[in-house]
Amino acid sequence: MYKKFFKRYSPLIIIMTSLSIIVLTSFYYILKPKVTLPIFSPNMVSSELVEDSIHHVKKYHKISNFSLTNQNGETVTEENYNNKIYVADFFFTTCPSICPIMTENMFYIQEKTINKDILLVSYSVTPEIDSVAQLKKYAIEKGVDDSRWNLLTGEKKDIYELARKSYLVAKNNGDGGKYDMIHTENFVLIDKEKRIRGFYDGTNKEEMDKLLNDIQILEKSYKI
């Protein structure tokens, strides 16, 4: 009896089961919370890392325009990052402490995103030392892919303002000079609209994996 029943109604059972799976799967994706990244503004960041004049800003914060020189002697501006997702940090080539670890981890990001349209940029906080020749030597030593990763030098005032007014990652209590600063270990994730979407400890490999995951989330947000 049961065999006759299943033989007779098996096509219908299969169809109904398939439809149930499709409906349940659809409900899962509809009800599943959408993962998004925050958009950071100066008022969300520690005051010691932000210029006083902008710490009150709550929204519409973006990376400012700039014009600096990379390791190949080429002029790089904000236009090089138009419609691009990128990761930024601040360093200097003679740093004996955290910078070698940061550079190693930025190289890790470079290699893990080798087939993606993700750019990298590292700004020197000692441009008076980090000439084009010095940056080129450092780039070769560290395996920098010139097509995706710029090491930038230029006027210290310009780099100071980028660090404190755009990327929000540097303290200003250095040696007392007008534009002196102490860079932090932070990597900064920037979206295609030049907004800050995340801060990550550039000396921590687990944080690098979180950064890679957040890059994927950001990429997917542009495909919807």
N, C-alpha and C positions, 0 to 999 in steps of 0.2 A: 504493500500500500504506500509506504513512505517512498519507495523507489519510484513508483509511478508518479507520485506527487512531485518529487524533485525533478524527474525527467520532464514532466509536463511544464512545470513552472520555473525551471532553472534559468532560462533566458531572462525572464522577468526579474528573478532574484538577483541575477548578475547586474542587470540594468539598474535596479533600485539601489543595490549596494554601491555601485559606481557613482550614482547620483548623490548618494548620502556622503560619500568620501569627498566629492567635489564641493558640496554645500558646506560641509564641516571645515574643509580646508579654506574655503572662501571666507567663512566667518572668522576663522583664526587670524587670517591676514588683515581682515577689516578691523577686528577688535584689538589686534596686537598693537601696543603703543609704538608710535613712530619715534625712533631714536634721532635726536637732533643735538647739535653742539651749541653751547652758549655763544653769544656775541658779546665780547668784552669791551667795556668802556673804562675810562680812567677812574671813575668813582668805585669800580669793582676791584681795583688793584691797590696794594699797600702804598700809602702816601710817600714812603721813602723812595719808591721807584718811579714816581710821577712828578713832573714839574708842577709846582703849586698852582700855576695859572690855569691849569686844565683839570685839576683833580676833581672839580665839581661836575665835569661833563658826564652825563648819564647815557647818552646815545649818539648815534651818527658819527662815532669815532672811526677814522680811517688812517691808513699809513700815508704820510705826507709825500709830496713830490721831492725828488732828490736827483743829484747828478754827481756820480763818483766814478772812480777808475778801478778796473779789475786787474787781475794778475797778468793779463795779456796787454795791458796798456790801453784797453778799450773803454770808452765812456759808457757807463751803465746808468740808466734812469728808471724811474717807476714804470715807464712804458714797456720796459723789458718784461714786466710782470703783469701786464694787462691780460685779463681773462685767464690767469694762471693761479693754481694752488701752489703755495711755496712755504718752506720752513726757513726761519731766520735765526741767527744768533750773533753775539758779539764776543770777540776774542782778541788775542794778539799773539804773534808768532813766537815771541820770546817768553811767553808765560810758562813757568815751570810747574804749575800746580794743576788747576782744573782744565785748562785749555787742551792739553793733549788728549784727555779723556773725552772732552766735548767733540774734538775733531774726529776722533776715532768713532764716536757714536753718530756723528753727522755722515761719516763715510758709510756706516752701517745703514743709515736711512737711504743714502745714495744707491747702495747695492740692492736694497730690498724694494726699491721703487724703479728699478732699471728699465722696466717695460711700461712705465706710467709717465704721464706728462706732468711730473712733479718737479719743481725747481728748488734750489737751495741757495742761500746767500749768507755769507759771514762777513760782518763789518769789523774792521780793526779799530780798537779803541786807542791804539798808539800809532796813528798814521805818520807821525814824524819819524818813526822807526821802520814801519812797514811800508817800504817803497814798493813800486811795481816789481822790481827785481827780487826783493825779499819775499813778496807774496808768491811770485812764480816759483821760486826755489822751494818754498813751503808746499805749494800745490803739488809739485812733482813728487816731493817726499811723501806726501800723505795720500796720493792716489786720487786727487781731485779730477773729476770729469768736467773739463772746461765748458762743455756744451750745456751743462745743467747746474753747475755750482760756481758762483762768483765769490771771490774773496775781494773785498772792496776797501779802498783807501781814499783819502781826500782831506778836506779841511776838517780839523777837529771840531769846530763849532757845528758843522753840518751833521757830523756823526753823533755828537753829544745830543743835539736836538732830536735826531731820529731815535736814539736810545731812550730818551726821557719823555719825549712828546708824542712819539708814534708807537714804538714797540713796547714801551713801559717796562723796561728790564734793567735799568742801571741806577745805581746810587750816585749822588753827586759829591760825596764826602771823600774825595781822593786826596791829592797833595795840596789842595787849596787853590789851584789854578782856576781861572774863570770857567773853563769848560772841562775841568777834570772830572772823571767819573770812575766808578768801580763797577765793572760789568758783573752780571750774575751768571749763573749756570743755565739760565732759562733758554730753551728753544721755544720759538713762537710759531704757531700755525696760522697762516694767513689765507683767507679765501679769495675767490675771483673778484670780489668787490673791494679787496684790500682791507678787510675787517679782521680783527683778531678773533680766532675761534678756539685757541687753547694755549696753555703754558705747560712746559714739561721740563723736568730736571735733566739737563743734558749730560749729567754724569751717571745716570741710572739706567741700566739696560732695560729694566721692566717698564720704565717710563717711555723708552723708545718704542717698545711694543705697543704701548697704549697710544702713542703718537701715530704709529702705522695703522692701528685700528681706527683712529679718529680720521685719518686721511681717507680711509675707505668709506666711512660714514659721510664725509664731506663730498667725496666723488659721487656717491649714490644720490645725494640731494640734488645734484645738477642733472640727473637723468630722469627725474620724475616729471 
